[in-house]
């Protein structure tokens, strides 16, 4: 059983909150603040109840030492704007500045420590992680896990600090865990999963775990071409993982014997180059011409996918249907998103590129039952893996 933050007495206490603020930046400017906004509910809950909140987070992949381009300053500034209250940012992870910032907090205030990955112990071996976690624990009273995007990692701020302090799941992590438990253990039917993205190898474990439980599996994106090749079709110069063809043939056989319907595109939009202004045309999915690459599902496929989703009572979507960043190849991804918004069942977007596509294409986020904030974590959840950042929160 995982406790929620409302089970903690937080007034006057120093509460470390692990958030996922790993936002995309361009020239030092945040281009998508979705993850920061997703952290607001937990932070304001704790602040309103008189906690002294210390945010722990990472940005990018620094090499265990400070790098200015990975500073959390843009995230701290944006959080300050969203909260309409200054969020002080320590200049280090657990040193003099961190101690000073924490010591100066008053009830209800929120501060942030610098990028936890500026300390190599954050992602180090167990002994190193534990050492860093103990350093933090000496400065605080409670720990809250609210960064779903990192719960599949063994890291000091994710797993080890939870072992040092009384802990609970934040509102975001609790909601994520509850949603994925529901869709994996007790989905309403018909149950449809839409998978896209570039590589079938990234999703094979997900398919392996889901195939015994789903009713329909809709395959789009670059990964669909390995499925089409496994069925004997020419895919031109489309993305193809030849080393996965035999694995995909096994998937098709298993699906058939399990009475799972696999829905593949029947037409695709192909281009003569991977470019937004490339020449493009619609062709049948079973006859892609040489020298042309599939970059989106076609209009007949869109219609087919919409039909397969209209009566579903549970839909999970992970991975775009095409190169949605280019307007000419965004129609398939947009159509799947809109079909989900019109569905009255449970609709779950599995984070990552799918969530980014929804925001880029201007789809109303409130029309989905749940949009996951963790692409990698949601994939591992769907694979049936144990997530260490959740396991450590369970009270035996």
C-alpha positions in Angstrom: 0.0 0.0 0.0 1.4 3.4 -1.0 0.6 6.3 1.3 -0.5 9.6 -0.2 0.7 13.1 1.0 -2.6 13.7 2.8 -1.5 11.0 5.2 1.5 13.0 6.3 1.5 15.7 8.9 3.6 18.4 7.2 3.0 21.7 9.0 6.4 23.2 9.9 8.3 20.2 8.5 11.0 20.3 5.8 9.6 18.1 3.0 11.9 17.0 0.1 9.8 16.6 -3.0 11.3 14.7 -6.0 9.7 16.3 -9.1 10.3 15.6 -12.8 11.3 19.0 -14.2 13.3 17.6 -17.1 11.8 20.1 -19.6 13.0 20.8 -23.2 15.1 23.9 -23.6 16.1 26.0 -26.7 18.6 28.8 -26.2 18.0 28.6 -22.4 14.2 29.0 -22.9 11.6 26.3 -21.9 9.7 25.2 -24.9 7.2 22.9 -23.1 6.4 23.5 -19.4 4.0 20.6 -19.1 6.1 18.7 -16.5 6.5 21.9 -14.3 2.7 22.4 -14.4 2.2 18.8 -13.5 4.1 19.3 -10.3 2.0 22.2 -9.1 -0.8 20.2 -7.4 1.5 18.5 -5.0 3.7 21.5 -4.3 0.7 23.8 -3.6 -1.0 21.1 -1.4 2.1 20.9 0.8 2.7 24.6 0.8 -0.9 25.4 1.7 -0.6 23.0 4.7 2.4 24.8 6.0 5.3 22.6 4.8 8.7 24.0 4.0 9.1 22.5 0.6 12.5 21.6 -1.0 12.3 20.5 -4.6 14.7 17.9 -5.9 14.9 17.5 -9.7 17.3 16.9 -12.7 17.6 18.3 -16.1 19.4 16.6 -19.0 22.4 14.3 -18.6 25.2 16.2 -17.0 28.3 14.1 -16.3 28.1 14.2 -12.5 29.4 17.7 -12.2 28.0 21.2 -12.6 27.3 22.3 -16.2 25.7 25.7 -16.7 23.5 24.6 -19.6 21.8 22.0 -17.4 21.1 24.4 -14.5 17.6 24.3 -13.1 17.4 28.1 -13.1 14.9 28.2 -16.0 12.7 25.7 -14.2 12.9 27.6 -10.9 12.0 30.9 -12.7 9.0 29.2 -14.5 7.8 27.6 -11.2 8.0 31.0 -9.5 5.8 32.5 -12.3 3.2 29.7 -12.0 3.1 29.9 -8.2 3.2 33.7 -8.2 5.8 33.3 -5.5 9.6 33.4 -5.6 11.2 29.9 -5.6 14.8 30.3 -4.3 17.3 28.1 -6.1 20.4 26.8 -4.3 23.6 27.0 -6.3 24.6 23.5 -5.3 23.1 20.0 -4.6 23.8 19.5 -0.9 26.5 22.0 0.0 26.6 25.4 1.8 24.1 27.0 -0.5 21.6 24.2 -0.1 21.9 24.3 3.6 21.4 28.0 3.7 18.4 28.0 1.4 16.8 25.2 3.5 17.6 26.9 6.8 15.9 30.2 5.6 12.6 28.6 4.6 9.5 29.6 6.5 6.2 27.6 6.7 4.6 27.4 3.2 7.6 28.5 1.3 9.1 26.5 -1.7 12.7 26.3 -2.7 14.7 24.2 -5.1 18.2 22.6 -5.0 20.4 22.7 -8.1 20.3 19.8 -10.6 20.8 16.6 -8.5 22.8 15.1 -11.4 25.5 17.7 -10.7 26.5 15.2 -8.0 27.9 12.0 -9.4 26.5 10.1 -6.4 22.9 10.6 -7.6 23.3 7.9 -10.3 26.2 6.1 -8.7 26.5 2.7 -7.0 24.4 1.8 -4.0 27.0 3.0 -1.4 27.4 6.4 -3.2 23.7 6.9 -3.6 23.1 6.1 0.1 25.8 8.6 1.2 24.1 11.4 -0.8 20.7 10.4 0.5 21.9 10.5 4.1 23.3 14.0 3.5 19.9 15.2 2.4 18.1 13.4 5.2 20.1 15.3 7.8 18.6 18.5 6.4 14.9 17.4 6.2 12.0 15.6 7.9 9.9 14.0 5.2 10.2 12.7 1.6 7.6 12.9 -1.2 8.0 11.2 -4.6 6.3 13.1 -7.3 8.5 12.5 -10.4 6.8 9.7 -12.2 9.3 10.1 -15.1 12.1 8.8 -12.9 10.5 6.1 -10.8 11.9 3.4 -13.0 15.5 4.5 -11.9 17.5 3.5 -8.9 18.8 7.0 -8.0 19.6 8.7 -4.7 16.8 11.2 -4.9 14.3 8.6 -6.1 14.9 5.4 -4.2 17.5 6.0 -1.5 16.2 9.1 0.1 12.8 7.3 0.5 14.6 4.8 2.7 16.0 7.5 4.9 12.9 9.5 5.7 9.2 8.9 6.3 7.7 9.1 2.8 4.6 9.2 0.6 3.6 9.4 -3.0 2.8 12.9 -4.4 -0.6 13.4 -6.1 1.0 12.9 -9.5 2.8 9.7 -8.8 -0.3 8.3 -6.9 -2.5 9.1 -9.8 -0.1 7.5 -12.3 0.3 4.3 -10.2 -3.5 4.0 -9.8 -4.2 4.5 -13.5 -1.6 2.0 -14.7 -2.6 -0.6 -12.1 -6.2 -0.3 -13.4 -5.4 -0.7 -17.1 -3.0 -3.6 -16.5 -5.1 -5.5 -13.9 -8.7 -4.7 -14.5 -9.4 -2.9 -17.8 -12.9 -2.2 -19.0 -13.4 -3.9 -22.4 -13.1 -3.7 -25.3 -9.5 -2.8 -24.5 -7.4 -1.3 -27.3 -3.7 -0.3 -27.3 -2.3 2.0 -29.9 1.5 1.8 -30.4 3.6 4.0 -32.6 7.1 5.5 -32.6 10.1 4.6 -34.6 11.4 1.3 -33.4 9.5 -2.0 -32.9 12.4 -3.1 -30.7 11.5 -0.4 -28.2 8.0 -1.8 -27.8 8.4 -5.6 -28.1 8.5 -6.1 -24.3 5.3 -4.1 -24.0 3.6 -6.1 -26.7 4.8 -9.4 -25.1 3.2 -8.3 -21.8 0.0 -6.9 -23.2 -0.9 -9.5 -25.8 -2.5 -11.8 -23.3 -4.7 -9.0 -22.0 -5.7 -6.7 -24.9 -8.5 -7.1 -27.4 -7.0 -4.9 -30.1 -3.5 -3.7 -30.9 -3.2 -0.9 -33.4 0.3 -0.4 -34.9 1.4 2.8 -36.5 4.6 5.0 -36.7 7.9 3.7 -38.0 7.5 0.4 -36.2 4.6 -0.6 -38.5 7.0 -1.1 -41.4 8.7 -4.0 -39.6 5.2 -5.6 -39.2 4.4 -5.0 -42.9 7.7 -6.6 -43.9 7.0 -9.5 -41.6 3.8 -10.1 -43.6 5.9 -10.1 -46.8 5.3 -6.6 -48.1 7.9 -4.3 -49.6 8.4 -1.1 -47.5 10.7 0.9 -49.8 13.2 2.9 -47.9 10.9 3.2 -44.8 12.4 2.6 -41.4 12.9 -1.1 -41.0 14.5 -3.3 -38.3 15.3 -6.4 -40.3 16.7 -8.1 -37.2 13.2 -7.9 -35.6 11.2 -9.5 -38.4 11.3 -13.0 -36.9 10.2 -11.6 -33.5 7.4 -9.7 -35.2 6.3 -12.9 -36.9 6.1 -14.6 -33.5 4.0 -11.7 -32.2 1.6 -12.1 -35.1 1.3 -15.8 -34.4 0.8 -15.3 -30.7 -1.9 -12.6 -31.4 -3.7 -15.0 -33.7 -3.7 -17.8 -31.2 -4.8 -15.5 -28.3 -7.6 -14.0 -30.5 -6.0 -10.5 -30.3 -6.8 -8.4 -33.3 -3.7 -6.6 -34.7 -4.6 -3.6 -36.8 -2.0 -2.4 -39.3 -2.2 0.6 -41.7 -3.8 -0.1 -45.0 -2.4 3.0 -46.7 0.5 5.3 -45.9 1.8 8.7 -46.8 5.2 8.3 -48.3 7.9 10.9 -49.2 11.0 10.9 -51.3 13.0 12.4 -48.5 12.9 12.9 -44.8 12.1 16.6 -45.0 9.0 18.8 -44.3 8.9 20.0 -47.9 9.6 16.5 -49.5 7.4 15.3 -52.4 4.7 13.0 -50.9 1.8 10.8 -51.9 -0.6 8.2 -50.6 0.0 4.6 -51.5 -1.4 1.2 -50.4 0.5 -0.1 -47.4 1.4 -3.3 -49.2 3.1 -1.7 -52.1 5.4 1.1 -51.1 7.6 2.0 -54.0 11.4 1.7 -53.9 13.1 4.9 -52.9 10.1 6.2 -51.0 9.7 6.2 -47.2 6.5 6.0 -45.1 6.2 9.0 -42.8 2.5 8.8 -41.7 -0.5 6.5 -41.8 -2.9 7.4 -44.7 -6.6 8.6 -44.7 -8.0 5.0 -45.1 -5.9 3.9 -42.2 -7.1 6.8 -40.1 -10.7 5.8 -40.8 -9.9 2.2 -39.9 -8.2 3.2 -36.6 -11.0 5.5 -35.7 -13.5 2.6 -36.2 -11.4 0.3 -34.0 -11.3 2.9 -31.2 -14.9 4.2 -31.2 -16.4 1.4 -29.0 -13.3 0.8 -26.8 -13.8 1.2 -23.1 -10.1 1.4 -22.4 -7.5 2.9 -24.7 -3.8 3.3 -24.1 -1.7 5.2 -26.6 2.1 5.2 -26.7 4.0 6.6 -29.7 3.0 8.8 -32.6 1.6 7.5 -35.9 4.0 9.6 -38.0 6.5 12.4 -38.1 4.1 14.7 -36.3 6.7 17.5 -36.0 6.3 18.0 -39.8 2.8 19.3 -40.6 2.6 17.2 -43.8 3.0 14.0 -41.7 1.0 14.9 -38.6 -2.6 13.9 -39.7 -2.4 10.3 -38.3 -1.2 11.3 -34.9 -3.7 14.1 -34.7 -6.6 11.8 -35.7 -5.7 9.2 -33.1 -5.6 11.9 -30.4 -9.0 13.4 -31.5 -10.6 9.9 -31.6 -9.5 9.4 -28.0 -10.9 12.7 -26.9 -14.3 11.7 -28.3 -14.3 8.3 -26.5 -16.3 8.0 -23.3 -14.2 5.2 -21.8 -10.8 5.4 -20.1 -8.2 7.1 -22.3 -4.6 7.0 -21.2 -1.7 8.7 -23.1 1.6 7.0 -22.2 3.8 10.1 -22.0 6.9 10.9 -24.1 6.3 11.8 -27.7 2.6 11.2 -27.5 2.1 13.8 -24.8 4.4 16.2 -26.7 2.3 15.7 -29.8 -0.9 16.5 -28.0 0.5 19.9 -26.9 2.2 20.6 -30.3 -1.0 19.9 -32.2 -3.2 21.9 -29.9 -5.4 19.1 -28.6 -7.3 19.8 -25.4 -5.5 17.9 -22.7 -8.5 17.9 -20.4 -10.4 15.6 -22.8 -8.2 12.6 -21.9 -8.6 10.6 -18.7 -4.9 10.6 -18.0 -1.7 11.9 -19.7 1.3 10.3 -18.2 4.3 12.5 -17.5 6.8 9.6 -17.8 7.5 8.1 -21.2 10.1 5.6 -20.1 8.4 4.8 -16.8 5.0 4.2 -18.4 6.7 1.9 -21.0 8.3 -0.1 -18.2 5.0 -0.2 -16.4 3.3 -1.6 -19.5 6.1 -4.1 -19.8 5.1 -5.4 -16.4 8.4 -4.5 -14.7 8.7 -3.6 -11.1 9.5 0.1 -10.8 12.0 0.7 -7.9 10.8 4.2 -7.2 7.3 2.9 -6.5 8.3 -0.3 -4.7 10.3 1.7 -2.1 7.2 3.7 -1.2 5.2 0.6 -0.3 4.6 0.1 3.4 4.8 -3.6 4.3 
